[in-house]
């Protein structure tokens, strides 16, 4: 992968940092991964069917060696089959801990947002499931589907996939989402239900216009760091194995609703986005098309970037990747190249 921004680190040069250990164990298939920690275990949820289950789950105690878990949901719920006829699986999940408000029930818990769609269409929906723990061996483990969050149809100004939960500094809850049609959207949530607040409408916060109306931007993820909200998105095209042109871009804003701008000051609503991670153009990198990223801030303050990339040494399979995220002297994020 191209390491973007290392030259700006000066005495804190990233090349002096130790390389990350290569991942092992259950790391394929892993498309659109998201990472979270509960207790002394890490969990990743992703697209990529295994044993005909609609989402893939895995766990690790050290962020390096991964073991498979049962899928949180065994099958598409009936409402999703009705909302998106012909859909067969779930895509692009996001996981968040939400304190004491889960589906209007008392008790700490987790929300799992997920997408239901058919490839290349705008006929899509985002659903929600809740649980009190992520550990399948813990008392009370189990996921409850809470139904539809938001949907889109052909002609709508957005595509309802790729959800990502975020909380602002005032405690407000939001969902970013979007893919191609209409770009990246943000909508305010009701904190009790995890669904759109009464009267809330999606607001476009990033888009592209390549002249042919392709608008190849998707998979948003927002983090709060050092007084800024940071919007990570994927540009170009996934799902083509080692020919995938996917790569990660980023911008920042003082308000969670934007305007987000890149390092040069170009608005992300107008196609802006600073390069965060990209495979080299010459094709030397083993892992191609890095995209659909999330960020986890661990208990020690370290930030980890989770994403997928296509492994040229394994026929282009979508593979789990986790890398350290640092911050340069100008306050912009840079990615440490992980071991292969």
C-alpha positions as CSV (number, residue, x, y, z in Angstrom):
1,X,0.0,0.0,0.0
2,X,1.1,3.6,-0.6
3,X,1.9,5.2,2.7
4,X,0.4,8.7,2.5
5,X,1.8,11.7,4.5
6,X,4.8,10.1,6.1
7,X,7.1,12.9,4.8
8,X,5.3,15.4,7.0
9,X,6.1,13.6,10.2
10,X,9.6,15.1,10.7
11,X,11.2,13.9,14.0
12,X,8.1,11.6,14.4
13,X,8.8,9.8,11.1
14,X,6.5,6.9,10.7
15,X,9.2,4.7,9.2
16,X,10.8,4.5,12.7
17,X,7.7,2.8,14.1
18,X,7.6,-1.0,14.3
19,X,5.8,-2.8,11.5
20,X,2.5,-4.5,12.4
21,X,2.4,-8.3,12.5
22,X,0.7,-10.0,9.5
23,X,-2.8,-11.2,10.2
24,X,-3.5,-14.9,10.3
25,X,-6.3,-17.4,10.8
26,X,-9.8,-16.6,9.6
27,X,-9.2,-13.5,7.5
28,X,-11.1,-14.5,4.3
29,X,-13.7,-13.8,3.0
30,X,-13.8,-10.3,4.5
31,X,-15.4,-7.5,2.6
32,X,-16.5,-4.2,4.2
33,X,-15.2,-5.0,7.7
34,X,-15.9,-3.1,10.9
35,X,-13.9,-3.6,14.1
36,X,-15.0,-3.3,17.8
37,X,-13.7,-4.4,21.2
38,X,-15.7,-5.9,24.1
39,X,-13.7,-6.9,27.2
40,X,-10.5,-8.6,26.2
41,X,-11.7,-9.7,22.8
42,X,-11.9,-7.9,19.4
43,X,-14.7,-8.6,16.9
44,X,-15.0,-8.0,13.2
45,X,-18.2,-8.2,11.2
46,X,-18.2,-8.1,7.4
47,X,-19.8,-9.0,4.1
48,X,-18.9,-12.3,2.7
49,X,-21.1,-15.4,3.0
50,X,-19.8,-18.4,4.8
51,X,-21.9,-21.6,5.1
52,X,-24.7,-19.6,3.5
53,X,-24.9,-17.2,6.5
54,X,-25.6,-13.6,5.5
55,X,-22.9,-11.9,7.5
56,X,-19.4,-13.0,8.6
57,X,-18.2,-12.7,12.2
58,X,-14.8,-13.4,13.7
59,X,-12.9,-12.7,16.9
60,X,-9.4,-12.2,18.2
61,X,-7.6,-11.5,21.5
62,X,-4.6,-9.8,19.9
63,X,-5.8,-8.1,16.7
64,X,-3.6,-10.5,14.7
65,X,-4.9,-14.1,14.9
66,X,-8.6,-14.4,14.0
67,X,-11.1,-17.2,14.6
68,X,-14.6,-17.6,13.1
69,X,-17.8,-17.0,15.0
70,X,-21.4,-17.8,14.1
71,X,-23.2,-15.1,12.0
72,X,-25.1,-12.7,14.2
73,X,-28.2,-13.2,12.0
74,X,-28.9,-16.6,10.5
75,X,-30.9,-15.4,7.5
76,X,-32.4,-12.4,5.9
77,X,-35.5,-11.2,7.9
78,X,-38.8,-11.3,6.2
79,X,-39.2,-7.5,6.1
80,X,-35.9,-7.3,4.1
81,X,-37.0,-9.9,1.5
82,X,-40.2,-7.9,1.0
83,X,-38.4,-4.6,0.8
84,X,-35.7,-5.7,-1.6
85,X,-37.1,-8.6,-3.8
86,X,-34.3,-10.8,-5.0
87,X,-31.8,-9.9,-2.3
88,X,-30.0,-12.9,-0.8
89,X,-27.5,-11.6,1.7
90,X,-26.5,-8.7,3.9
91,X,-23.7,-6.2,3.1
92,X,-21.5,-3.7,4.8
93,X,-22.4,-4.0,8.5
94,X,-21.5,-1.4,11.2
95,X,-21.3,-2.2,14.9
96,X,-21.6,0.3,17.8
97,X,-22.0,0.2,21.6
98,X,-24.9,2.5,22.6
99,X,-24.9,2.6,26.4
100,X,-28.3,2.2,28.1
101,X,-30.7,2.7,25.1
102,X,-31.2,-0.2,22.8
103,X,-34.5,-0.6,21.1
104,X,-36.2,1.2,24.0
105,X,-35.0,-1.4,26.4
106,X,-32.9,-0.9,29.5
107,X,-29.4,-2.2,29.6
108,X,-26.1,-1.7,27.9
109,X,-26.0,-3.1,24.4
110,X,-24.9,-3.0,20.8
111,X,-26.4,-2.0,17.5
112,X,-25.6,-3.8,14.3
113,X,-26.6,-1.8,11.2
114,X,-26.5,-3.7,7.9
115,X,-27.4,-3.2,4.2
116,X,-29.7,-5.2,2.0
117,X,-29.5,-4.7,-1.8
118,X,-28.8,-6.2,-5.2
119,X,-25.4,-5.3,-6.8
120,X,-25.5,-2.2,-9.1
121,X,-29.1,-1.2,-8.1
122,X,-30.6,1.6,-6.0
123,X,-33.3,-0.6,-4.6
124,X,-31.8,-1.0,-1.1
125,X,-32.5,-0.9,2.6
126,X,-30.6,-0.5,5.9
127,X,-31.7,-2.7,8.8
128,X,-30.9,-2.8,12.5
129,X,-30.2,-5.7,14.9
130,X,-29.5,-5.3,18.7
131,X,-27.7,-7.4,21.3
132,X,-26.6,-7.1,24.9
133,X,-23.2,-8.7,24.3
134,X,-21.0,-9.8,21.4
135,X,-19.7,-12.9,23.0
136,X,-21.6,-16.0,21.9
137,X,-20.6,-17.8,25.1
138,X,-21.9,-15.1,27.4
139,X,-25.2,-15.4,29.3
140,X,-28.0,-13.6,27.4
141,X,-26.2,-13.7,24.1
142,X,-28.5,-13.3,21.0
143,X,-29.4,-10.9,18.3
144,X,-32.8,-9.3,17.8
145,X,-33.7,-7.8,14.5
146,X,-35.3,-4.4,14.9
147,X,-36.4,-4.0,11.2
148,X,-36.1,-1.2,8.7
149,X,-34.0,1.9,9.3
150,X,-34.2,3.6,5.9
151,X,-34.7,2.5,2.3
152,X,-34.2,3.8,-1.2
153,X,-35.8,3.1,-4.6
154,X,-34.8,4.0,-8.2
155,X,-34.9,7.8,-8.6
156,X,-34.3,8.6,-4.9
157,X,-31.4,11.1,-4.3
158,X,-29.4,8.5,-2.4
159,X,-28.7,4.7,-2.2
160,X,-29.5,3.3,1.3
161,X,-26.4,1.0,1.9
162,X,-23.1,1.2,3.7
163,X,-24.4,2.5,7.1
164,X,-22.0,3.8,9.8
165,X,-23.1,5.0,13.2
166,X,-21.5,8.1,14.9
167,X,-22.1,10.1,18.0
168,X,-21.4,13.8,18.2
169,X,-19.8,15.7,21.1
170,X,-23.2,16.7,22.4
171,X,-24.4,13.1,22.6
172,X,-26.4,13.3,19.4
173,X,-26.5,10.1,17.3
174,X,-26.2,10.0,13.5
175,X,-26.0,7.5,10.7
176,X,-23.9,8.2,7.6
177,X,-24.5,6.0,4.5
178,X,-24.5,6.1,0.8
179,X,-23.1,4.7,-2.4
180,X,-22.8,6.2,-5.9
181,X,-26.3,7.7,-6.4
182,X,-26.4,11.0,-4.7
183,X,-23.1,10.4,-2.8
184,X,-22.7,10.2,1.0
185,X,-25.6,11.1,3.3
186,X,-26.0,11.9,7.0
187,X,-29.2,11.6,9.0
188,X,-29.9,12.3,12.7
189,X,-31.1,9.3,14.7
190,X,-33.6,8.9,17.6
191,X,-31.3,7.6,20.4
192,X,-34.0,5.3,21.8
193,X,-34.8,3.5,18.6
194,X,-31.6,3.8,16.6
195,X,-33.7,4.9,13.6
196,X,-34.2,8.3,12.0
197,X,-35.4,11.0,14.4
198,X,-38.9,12.4,13.7
199,X,-38.8,14.7,10.7
200,X,-35.1,14.0,10.0
201,X,-34.0,13.9,6.3
202,X,-30.8,12.7,4.8
203,X,-28.2,15.5,4.1
204,X,-25.6,15.1,1.4
205,X,-22.1,15.6,2.8
206,X,-19.9,14.3,0.0
207,X,-20.2,13.4,-3.6
208,X,-18.3,13.1,-6.9
209,X,-19.3,14.0,-10.5
210,X,-16.9,12.4,-13.0
211,X,-18.8,13.9,-15.9
212,X,-20.5,10.6,-16.7
213,X,-22.6,10.8,-13.5
214,X,-20.8,7.8,-12.1
215,X,-20.4,9.5,-8.7
216,X,-18.1,6.6,-7.6
217,X,-18.0,7.3,-3.9
218,X,-19.3,5.1,-1.0
219,X,-18.7,3.5,2.4
220,X,-18.5,6.5,4.7
221,X,-17.1,6.4,8.2
222,X,-16.9,9.4,10.6
223,X,-14.5,9.7,13.6
224,X,-14.1,12.5,16.1
225,X,-10.4,13.4,16.8
226,X,-8.7,16.6,18.1
227,X,-11.6,18.9,17.6
228,X,-12.4,17.7,14.1
229,X,-14.9,15.3,12.6
230,X,-13.1,13.1,10.0
231,X,-15.0,11.6,7.1
232,X,-13.4,8.6,5.4
233,X,-14.8,7.4,2.1
234,X,-13.9,4.9,-0.7
235,X,-13.4,6.3,-4.2
236,X,-13.7,4.3,-7.5
237,X,-14.6,0.6,-7.9
238,X,-14.5,-2.4,-5.7
239,X,-15.3,-6.1,-6.3
240,X,-13.0,-6.7,-9.3
241,X,-10.4,-8.6,-7.5
242,X,-6.9,-7.3,-8.1
243,X,-8.3,-5.0,-10.9
244,X,-10.2,-3.1,-8.2
245,X,-9.4,0.6,-8.2
246,X,-10.9,1.2,-4.7
247,X,-8.9,3.5,-2.5
248,X,-9.5,5.6,0.6
249,X,-9.9,9.4,0.8
250,X,-10.5,11.7,3.8
251,X,-11.6,15.2,4.8
252,X,-12.5,17.0,8.0
253,X,-15.1,19.5,9.4
254,X,-15.7,21.3,12.7
255,X,-19.4,20.3,12.6
256,X,-20.5,16.7,12.2
257,X,-22.8,18.0,9.4
258,X,-19.9,19.5,7.5
259,X,-18.8,21.1,5.4
260,X,-16.0,18.5,5.0
261,X,-12.9,19.7,3.2
262,X,-9.7,18.0,2.2
263,X,-6.1,19.1,2.9
264,X,-6.1,21.5,0.0
265,X,-9.4,23.1,1.2
266,X,-11.5,21.5,-1.6
267,X,-15.1,20.6,-0.4
268,X,-16.0,16.9,-0.3
269,X,-19.4,17.9,-1.6
270,X,-17.6,19.0,-4.7
271,X,-15.4,15.9,-5.2
272,X,-12.6,16.7,-2.7
273,X,-10.8,14.1,-0.6
274,X,-7.2,13.8,0.5
275,X,-5.6,10.4,-0.3
276,X,-5.4,8.2,2.8
277,X,-4.5,4.7,1.4
278,X,-4.0,3.4,-2.1
279,X,-2.2,0.5,-3.8
280,X,0.7,1.6,-6.0
281,X,-0.1,2.2,-9.6
282,X,2.7,-0.1,-10.8
283,X,1.0,-3.1,-9.3
284,X,3.8,-4.1,-7.0
285,X,1.6,-4.2,-3.8
286,X,0.3,-7.6,-2.9
287,X,-2.9,-6.2,-1.5
288,X,-4.9,-4.2,-4.1
289,X,-7.9,-2.0,-4.0
290,X,-8.0,-1.1,-0.3
291,X,-11.4,0.2,0.7
292,X,-14.5,0.3,2.9
293,X,-12.7,1.4,6.0
294,X,-13.6,1.8,9.7
295,X,-11.6,3.1,12.6
296,X,-11.4,1.8,16.2
297,X,-9.8,3.7,19.0
298,X,-8.5,1.2,21.5
299,X,-8.3,1.6,25.2
300,X,-4.6,2.7,25.0
301,X,-5.5,5.5,22.7
302,X,-4.2,3.8,19.6
303,X,-6.3,4.1,16.4
304,X,-6.7,1.1,14.1
305,X,-7.8,1.3,10.5
306,X,-9.8,-1.8,9.4
307,X,-10.5,-2.4,5.7
308,X,-10.5,-5.0,3.0
309,X,-8.1,-5.4,0.1
310,X,-7.7,-8.0,-2.7
311,X,-4.8,-10.4,-2.2
312,X,-2.9,-10.9,-5.4
313,X,-1.1,-13.9,-3.9
314,X,-4.5,-15.7,-3.4
315,X,-6.4,-15.1,-6.6
316,X,-7.7,-11.6,-5.6
317,X,-9.8,-12.8,-2.6
318,X,-11.1,-10.0,-0.4
319,X,-9.0,-10.1,2.7
320,X,-9.1,-8.6,6.2
321,X,-6.5,-5.8,6.8
322,X,-5.8,-3.9,10.0
323,X,-3.3,-1.1,10.2
324,X,-2.2,1.6,12.7
325,X,-3.5,5.1,12.1
326,X,-1.2,7.9,13.2
327,X,-1.5,11.7,13.1
328,X,1.1,13.9,11.5
329,X,2.4,17.3,12.8
330,X,-0.3,19.1,10.8
331,X,-3.0,16.9,12.5
332,X,-3.8,14.8,9.5
333,X,-4.0,11.0,9.6
334,X,-1.4,8.7,8.0
335,X,-1.5,4.9,7.8
336,X,1.3,2.6,8.7
337,X,1.9,-0.1,6.1
338,X,1.1,-3.4,7.6
339,X,3.2,-6.5,7.0
340,X,2.0,-8.9,4.3
